Amino acid sequence: MTEIQSIMLSVCFGSVVGYFISNIVIIVKYAIEDHREKKRRKAEDKQ
């Protein structure tokens, strides 16, 4: 493998890993927001 191919592989692998990590972070963020919204609605229903 040439040096350019090695660099291209590193860039592609890094972008895929970064995309995967960002998707996980976004999923967790939406799960937390959904949980907070349900909790808020439950508190409003009690009042």
PyMOL Python script that loads the backbone (N, CA, C, O; Angstrom):
from pymol import cmd

cmd.read_pdbstr("""\
ATOM      1  N   MET A   1       0.851  -1.172   0.000  1.00  0.00           N
ATOM      2  CA  MET A   1       0.000   0.000   0.000  1.00  0.00           C
ATOM      3  C   MET A   1       0.896   1.235   0.000  1.00  0.00           C
ATOM      4  O   MET A   1       1.847   1.334   0.775  1.00  0.00           O
ATOM      5  N   THR A   2       0.573   2.156  -0.873  1.00  0.00           N
ATOM      6  CA  THR A   2       1.377   3.372  -0.948  1.00  0.00           C
ATOM      7  C   THR A   2       0.991   4.322   0.182  1.00  0.00           C
ATOM      8  O   THR A   2       0.011   4.106   0.896  1.00  0.00           O
ATOM      9  N   GLU A   3       1.779   5.363   0.320  1.00  0.00           N
ATOM     10  CA  GLU A   3       1.527   6.330   1.382  1.00  0.00           C
ATOM     11  C   GLU A   3       0.207   7.065   1.157  1.00  0.00           C
ATOM     12  O   GLU A   3      -0.526   7.327   2.111  1.00  0.00           O
ATOM     13  N   ILE A   4      -0.096   7.395  -0.081  1.00  0.00           N
ATOM     14  CA  ILE A   4      -1.351   8.092  -0.388  1.00  0.00           C
ATOM     15  C   ILE A   4      -2.545   7.203  -0.074  1.00  0.00           C
ATOM     16  O   ILE A   4      -3.538   7.672   0.481  1.00  0.00           O
ATOM     17  N   GLN A   5      -2.458   5.927  -0.423  1.00  0.00           N
ATOM     18  CA  GLN A   5      -3.549   4.996  -0.112  1.00  0.00           C
ATOM     19  C   GLN A   5      -3.740   4.868   1.396  1.00  0.00           C
ATOM     20  O   GLN A   5      -4.868   4.788   1.882  1.00  0.00           O
ATOM     21  N   SER A   6      -2.659   4.849   2.115  1.00  0.00           N
ATOM     22  CA  SER A   6      -2.731   4.763   3.569  1.00  0.00           C
ATOM     23  C   SER A   6      -3.418   5.996   4.160  1.00  0.00           C
ATOM     24  O   SER A   6      -4.239   5.881   5.071  1.00  0.00           O
ATOM     25  N   ILE A   7      -3.079   7.163   3.641  1.00  0.00           N
ATOM     26  CA  ILE A   7      -3.704   8.402   4.109  1.00  0.00           C
ATOM     27  C   ILE A   7      -5.189   8.403   3.775  1.00  0.00           C
ATOM     28  O   ILE A   7      -6.012   8.782   4.609  1.00  0.00           O
ATOM     29  N   MET A   8      -5.541   7.979   2.554  1.00  0.00           N
ATOM     30  CA  MET A   8      -6.945   7.926   2.146  1.00  0.00           C
ATOM     31  C   MET A   8      -7.728   6.967   3.037  1.00  0.00           C
ATOM     32  O   MET A   8      -8.854   7.269   3.430  1.00  0.00           O
ATOM     33  N   LEU A   9      -7.147   5.825   3.355  1.00  0.00           N
ATOM     34  CA  LEU A   9      -7.810   4.856   4.223  1.00  0.00           C
ATOM     35  C   LEU A   9      -8.017   5.441   5.616  1.00  0.00           C
ATOM     36  O   LEU A   9      -9.078   5.259   6.212  1.00  0.00           O
ATOM     37  N   SER A  10      -7.026   6.134   6.131  1.00  0.00           N
ATOM     38  CA  SER A  10      -7.147   6.761   7.451  1.00  0.00           C
ATOM     39  C   SER A  10      -8.242   7.814   7.468  1.00  0.00           C
ATOM     40  O   SER A  10      -9.017   7.887   8.422  1.00  0.00           O
ATOM     41  N   VAL A  11      -8.314   8.623   6.431  1.00  0.00           N
ATOM     42  CA  VAL A  11      -9.336   9.669   6.353  1.00  0.00           C
ATOM     43  C   VAL A  11     -10.729   9.051   6.279  1.00  0.00           C
ATOM     44  O   VAL A  11     -11.643   9.485   6.979  1.00  0.00           O
ATOM     45  N   CYS A  12     -10.888   8.043   5.434  1.00  0.00           N
ATOM     46  CA  CYS A  12     -12.194   7.397   5.296  1.00  0.00           C
ATOM     47  C   CYS A  12     -12.604   6.704   6.588  1.00  0.00           C
ATOM     48  O   CYS A  12     -13.751   6.822   7.020  1.00  0.00           O
ATOM     49  N   PHE A  13     -11.691   5.993   7.198  1.00  0.00           N
ATOM     50  CA  PHE A  13     -12.008   5.306   8.444  1.00  0.00           C
ATOM     51  C   PHE A  13     -12.353   6.313   9.530  1.00  0.00           C
ATOM     52  O   PHE A  13     -13.307   6.111  10.281  1.00  0.00           O
ATOM     53  N   GLY A  14     -11.592   7.392   9.622  1.00  0.00           N
ATOM     54  CA  GLY A  14     -11.857   8.422  10.615  1.00  0.00           C
ATOM     55  C   GLY A  14     -13.211   9.083  10.418  1.00  0.00           C
ATOM     56  O   GLY A  14     -13.912   9.371  11.387  1.00  0.00           O
ATOM     57  N   SER A  15     -13.579   9.323   9.169  1.00  0.00           N
ATOM     58  CA  SER A  15     -14.889   9.958   8.921  1.00  0.00           C
ATOM     59  C   SER A  15     -16.024   9.012   9.266  1.00  0.00           C
ATOM     60  O   SER A  15     -17.044   9.455   9.794  1.00  0.00           O
ATOM     61  N   VAL A  16     -15.882   7.729   8.987  1.00  0.00           N
ATOM     62  CA  VAL A  16     -16.927   6.757   9.320  1.00  0.00           C
ATOM     63  C   VAL A  16     -17.062   6.626  10.833  1.00  0.00           C
ATOM     64  O   VAL A  16     -18.177   6.584  11.353  1.00  0.00           O
ATOM     65  N   VAL A  17     -15.953   6.561  11.534  1.00  0.00           N
ATOM     66  CA  VAL A  17     -16.007   6.465  12.998  1.00  0.00           C
ATOM     67  C   VAL A  17     -16.614   7.734  13.592  1.00  0.00           C
ATOM     68  O   VAL A  17     -17.415   7.648  14.523  1.00  0.00           O
ATOM     69  N   GLY A  18     -16.258   8.890  13.086  1.00  0.00           N
ATOM     70  CA  GLY A  18     -16.825  10.147  13.561  1.00  0.00           C
ATOM     71  C   GLY A  18     -18.321  10.223  13.315  1.00  0.00           C
ATOM     72  O   GLY A  18     -19.068  10.692  14.173  1.00  0.00           O
ATOM     73  N   TYR A  19     -18.764   9.767  12.155  1.00  0.00           N
ATOM     74  CA  TYR A  19     -20.193   9.756  11.839  1.00  0.00           C
ATOM     75  C   TYR A  19     -20.932   8.824  12.790  1.00  0.00           C
ATOM     76  O   TYR A  19     -22.015   9.161  13.269  1.00  0.00           O
ATOM     77  N   PHE A  20     -20.360   7.659  13.068  1.00  0.00           N
ATOM     78  CA  PHE A  20     -20.969   6.684  13.972  1.00  0.00           C
ATOM     79  C   PHE A  20     -21.092   7.269  15.386  1.00  0.00           C
ATOM     80  O   PHE A  20     -22.139   7.147  16.021  1.00  0.00           O
ATOM     81  N   ILE A  21     -20.034   7.895  15.866  1.00  0.00           N
ATOM     82  CA  ILE A  21     -20.054   8.490  17.209  1.00  0.00           C
ATOM     83  C   ILE A  21     -21.072   9.621  17.278  1.00  0.00           C
ATOM     84  O   ILE A  21     -21.797   9.738  18.266  1.00  0.00           O
ATOM     85  N   SER A  22     -21.136  10.451  16.248  1.00  0.00           N
ATOM     86  CA  SER A  22     -22.096  11.553  16.265  1.00  0.00           C
ATOM     87  C   SER A  22     -23.528  11.035  16.239  1.00  0.00           C
ATOM     88  O   SER A  22     -24.400  11.624  16.877  1.00  0.00           O
ATOM     89  N   ASN A  23     -23.792   9.949  15.517  1.00  0.00           N
ATOM     90  CA  ASN A  23     -25.134   9.363  15.520  1.00  0.00           C
ATOM     91  C   ASN A  23     -25.508   8.863  16.905  1.00  0.00           C
ATOM     92  O   ASN A  23     -26.644   9.045  17.342  1.00  0.00           O
ATOM     93  N   ILE A  24     -24.578   8.243  17.594  1.00  0.00           N
ATOM     94  CA  ILE A  24     -24.851   7.761  18.952  1.00  0.00           C
ATOM     95  C   ILE A  24     -25.161   8.933  19.876  1.00  0.00           C
ATOM     96  O   ILE A  24     -26.089   8.857  20.682  1.00  0.00           O
ATOM     97  N   VAL A  25     -24.396  10.011  19.769  1.00  0.00           N
ATOM     98  CA  VAL A  25     -24.622  11.193  20.605  1.00  0.00           C
ATOM     99  C   VAL A  25     -25.999  11.793  20.320  1.00  0.00           C
ATOM    100  O   VAL A  25     -26.706  12.181  21.251  1.00  0.00           O
ATOM    101  N   ILE A  26     -26.381  11.872  19.064  1.00  0.00           N
ATOM    102  CA  ILE A  26     -27.682  12.435  18.703  1.00  0.00           C
ATOM    103  C   ILE A  26     -28.810  11.558  19.222  1.00  0.00           C
ATOM    104  O   ILE A  26     -29.810  12.077  19.716  1.00  0.00           O
ATOM    105  N   ILE A  27     -28.672  10.240  19.122  1.00  0.00           N
ATOM    106  CA  ILE A  27     -29.696   9.329  19.636  1.00  0.00           C
ATOM    107  C   ILE A  27     -29.858   9.500  21.139  1.00  0.00           C
ATOM    108  O   ILE A  27     -30.983   9.543  21.637  1.00  0.00           O
ATOM    109  N   VAL A  28     -28.756   9.598  21.864  1.00  0.00           N
ATOM    110  CA  VAL A  28     -28.825   9.798  23.316  1.00  0.00           C
ATOM    111  C   VAL A  28     -29.478  11.140  23.634  1.00  0.00           C
ATOM    112  O   VAL A  28     -30.292  11.230  24.553  1.00  0.00           O
ATOM    113  N   LYS A  29     -29.129  12.174  22.889  1.00  0.00           N
ATOM    114  CA  LYS A  29     -29.711  13.506  23.113  1.00  0.00           C
ATOM    115  C   LYS A  29     -31.219  13.471  22.945  1.00  0.00           C
ATOM    116  O   LYS A  29     -31.943  14.001  23.788  1.00  0.00           O
ATOM    117  N   TYR A  30     -31.707  12.860  21.874  1.00  0.00           N
ATOM    118  CA  TYR A  30     -33.150  12.784  21.656  1.00  0.00           C
ATOM    119  C   TYR A  30     -33.835  11.922  22.700  1.00  0.00           C
ATOM    120  O   TYR A  30     -34.965  12.217  23.088  1.00  0.00           O
ATOM    121  N   ALA A  31     -33.188  10.871  23.164  1.00  0.00           N
ATOM    122  CA  ALA A  31     -33.768  10.033  24.213  1.00  0.00           C
ATOM    123  C   ALA A  31     -33.922  10.832  25.506  1.00  0.00           C
ATOM    124  O   ALA A  31     -34.939  10.712  26.190  1.00  0.00           O
ATOM    125  N   ILE A  32     -32.922  11.644  25.845  1.00  0.00           N
ATOM    126  CA  ILE A  32     -32.990  12.477  27.052  1.00  0.00           C
ATOM    127  C   ILE A  32     -34.089  13.522  26.914  1.00  0.00           C
ATOM    128  O   ILE A  32     -34.847  13.756  27.855  1.00  0.00           O
ATOM    129  N   GLU A  33     -34.178  14.157  25.733  1.00  0.00           N
ATOM    130  CA  GLU A  33     -35.226  15.156  25.530  1.00  0.00           C
ATOM    131  C   GLU A  33     -36.613  14.527  25.632  1.00  0.00           C
ATOM    132  O   GLU A  33     -37.518  15.111  26.227  1.00  0.00           O
ATOM    133  N   ASP A  34     -36.780  13.350  25.060  1.00  0.00           N
ATOM    134  CA  ASP A  34     -38.062  12.659  25.120  1.00  0.00           C
ATOM    135  C   ASP A  34     -38.428  12.320  26.564  1.00  0.00           C
ATOM    136  O   ASP A  34     -39.579  12.479  26.969  1.00  0.00           O
ATOM    137  N   HIS A  35     -37.452  11.854  27.335  1.00  0.00           N
ATOM    138  CA  HIS A  35     -37.691  11.524  28.739  1.00  0.00           C
ATOM    139  C   HIS A  35     -38.106  12.760  29.533  1.00  0.00           C
ATOM    140  O   HIS A  35     -39.038  12.700  30.335  1.00  0.00           O
ATOM    141  N   ARG A  36     -37.412  13.888  29.310  1.00  0.00           N
ATOM    142  CA  ARG A  36     -37.750  15.130  30.005  1.00  0.00           C
ATOM    143  C   ARG A  36     -39.149  15.609  29.627  1.00  0.00           C
ATOM    144  O   ARG A  36     -39.901  16.082  30.479  1.00  0.00           O
ATOM    145  N   GLU A  37     -39.494  15.482  28.338  1.00  0.00           N
ATOM    146  CA  GLU A  37     -40.816  15.910  27.883  1.00  0.00           C
ATOM    147  C   GLU A  37     -41.912  15.066  28.526  1.00  0.00           C
ATOM    148  O   GLU A  37     -42.934  15.606  28.949  1.00  0.00           O
ATOM    149  N   LYS A  38     -41.716  13.757  28.607  1.00  0.00           N
ATOM    150  CA  LYS A  38     -42.694  12.881  29.255  1.00  0.00           C
ATOM    151  C   LYS A  38     -42.836  13.232  30.737  1.00  0.00           C
ATOM    152  O   LYS A  38     -43.942  13.253  31.277  1.00  0.00           O
ATOM    153  N   LYS A  39     -41.706  13.506  31.381  1.00  0.00           N
ATOM    154  CA  LYS A  39     -41.719  13.868  32.798  1.00  0.00           C
ATOM    155  C   LYS A  39     -42.464  15.185  33.010  1.00  0.00           C
ATOM    156  O   LYS A  39     -43.222  15.326  33.970  1.00  0.00           O
ATOM    157  N   ARG A  40     -42.248  16.147  32.115  1.00  0.00           N
ATOM    158  CA  ARG A  40     -42.912  17.449  32.223  1.00  0.00           C
ATOM    159  C   ARG A  40     -44.419  17.298  32.014  1.00  0.00           C
ATOM    160  O   ARG A  40     -45.215  17.889  32.743  1.00  0.00           O
ATOM    161  N   ARG A  41     -44.808  16.498  31.007  1.00  0.00           N
ATOM    162  CA  ARG A  41     -46.230  16.287  30.760  1.00  0.00           C
ATOM    163  C   ARG A  41     -46.907  15.586  31.938  1.00  0.00           C
ATOM    164  O   ARG A  41     -48.040  15.908  32.294  1.00  0.00           O
ATOM    165  N   LYS A  42     -46.209  14.636  32.531  1.00  0.00           N
ATOM    166  CA  LYS A  42     -46.761  13.920  33.682  1.00  0.00           C
ATOM    167  C   LYS A  42     -46.961  14.871  34.859  1.00  0.00           C
ATOM    168  O   LYS A  42     -47.961  14.777  35.571  1.00  0.00           O
ATOM    169  N   ALA A  43     -46.013  15.786  35.066  1.00  0.00           N
ATOM    170  CA  ALA A  43     -46.124  16.762  36.148  1.00  0.00           C
ATOM    171  C   ALA A  43     -47.273  17.731  35.875  1.00  0.00           C
ATOM    172  O   ALA A  43     -47.977  18.118  36.808  1.00  0.00           O
ATOM    173  N   GLU A  44     -47.481  18.132  34.617  1.00  0.00           N
ATOM    174  CA  GLU A  44     -48.577  19.025  34.287  1.00  0.00           C
ATOM    175  C   GLU A  44     -49.925  18.340  34.467  1.00  0.00           C
ATOM    176  O   GLU A  44     -50.890  18.980  34.884  1.00  0.00           O
ATOM    177  N   ASP A  45     -50.007  17.056  34.162  1.00  0.00           N
ATOM    178  CA  ASP A  45     -51.263  16.326  34.315  1.00  0.00           C
ATOM    179  C   ASP A  45     -51.660  16.192  35.773  1.00  0.00           C
ATOM    180  O   ASP A  45     -52.851  16.154  36.080  1.00  0.00           O
ATOM    181  N   LYS A  46     -50.697  16.119  36.678  1.00  0.00           N
ATOM    182  CA  LYS A  46     -51.000  15.998  38.099  1.00  0.00           C
ATOM    183  C   LYS A  46     -51.609  17.281  38.651  1.00  0.00           C
ATOM    184  O   LYS A  46     -52.414  17.238  39.581  1.00  0.00           O
ATOM    185  N   GLN A  47     -51.232  18.406  38.091  1.00  0.00           N
ATOM    186  CA  GLN A  47     -51.702  19.699  38.615  1.00  0.00           C
ATOM    187  C   GLN A  47     -53.104  19.995  38.202  1.00  0.00           C
ATOM    188  O   GLN A  47     -53.645  21.040  38.560  1.00  0.00           O
TER     189      GLN A  47
END
""", "prot")
cmd.dss("prot")
cmd.show_as("cartoon", "prot")
cmd.util.cbc("prot")
cmd.orient("prot")
